[in-house]
Amino acid sequence: MDKLKKFGLMEKIVHELEDLKNSQQAIIAKLTKIEVDNIELGDKRLEKDLPDMHQRVSENLDTIAAILEDFANQTENFSNSNNIAALKEQEALGK
């Protein structure tokens, strides 16, 4: 795989990880809303299961955030060490 294709794939993965992180944050927000609404309702099943669900999703979010940070750094380092900006310029000029 050439360097530009590899970098493009790396950038795509960074964006997908960002989307995944945002999705997990949205799930946490929804779980929190359900937990708050259930304070008034008092459903026993929700009281029992929601805290565990919230914890698991939070742990997943922490893992995704760590992977995203590491992979974004790896992508930036790859770009810098392979002079991707110059390669993109050459490609744009048709060389």
ABEGO torsion letter per residue (X at the ends): XBAAAAAAAAAAAAAAAAAAAAAAAAAAAAAAAAAAAAAAAGBAAAAAAAAAAAAAAAAAAAAAAAAAAAAAAAAAAAAAAAGAAAAAAAAAAGX
